[in-house]
Amino acid sequence: MDKFLEGKCALVTGGTRGIGRAIAAALLKQGAAVAICGRTLESVELAVEGLREETGGTVAGRAADITCWEDVEALFEFVDRELGGIDILVNNAGIGIFRSVEELTPREWKRVVDTNLTGAFYCCNLALPRFRRRGGGFIVNISSLAGKNPFAGGAAYNASKFGLNGFSEAMMLDHRHDNVRVSSIMPGSVATGFQPGGEDWKIAPDDIAEIVVAVLRMPERTLISRVEVRPSRPRK
């Protein structure tokens, strides 16, 4: 296997299950050392153990709430200690609460926006100076087709993902000459149990992980800035 990420260090937020876990496994299989985070210590420890058994790679994990600045600072200090630095950041952690605007509570709005958008900003804000010291880096933000296609009941989720897309493109323009590449991946329905309904027709988490690997594999002169991906045969 061509382990093109040998010697690179990556952080995947929300890496204990679903898309995040699949991405962490894919990066480990390509030779990267990987750190993951999740909300609870138990979920992180289980995921780290499973990823080690599955890939034999170097993986570490820490419980962190990415909506909390102090937690994110501690997470990056942990990555510095455990992996010696960071070359790749995958902002994957996200939640969805689906209600009409009238029904949505201020607390629910804040939770969605803080997790899906502010948490990504916190991580990028701390990753960028580390990238500068290492001569460059790569940020992959896991967004959603909900970041371009509004739907009823999606006000908070749509707003957070529209915001993440705009944030990602502005950051790319800010830092492209610092040898920092920024990509957004925008899946449609993924089989993670995130939404109700059958899963057989949905995109598999491993498919998103393959896209992340493909984006990272591009030569430094080339940037895939945005990827839209959807089920080929959605439910009728």
Secondary structure, 3 states (H helix, E strand, C coil): CCCCCCCCEEEECCCCCHHHHHHHHHHHHCCCEEEEEECCHHHHHHHHHHHHHHHCCCEEEEECCCCCHHHHHHHHHHHHHHHCCCCEEEECCCCCCCECCCCCCHHHHHHHHHHHHHHHHHHHHHHHHHHHHHCCEEEEEECCHHHCCCCCCEHHHHHHHHHHHHHHHHHHHHHHHHCEEEEEEEECCECCCCCCCCCCCCECHHHHHHHHHHHHHCCCCCCCCEEEECCCCCCC
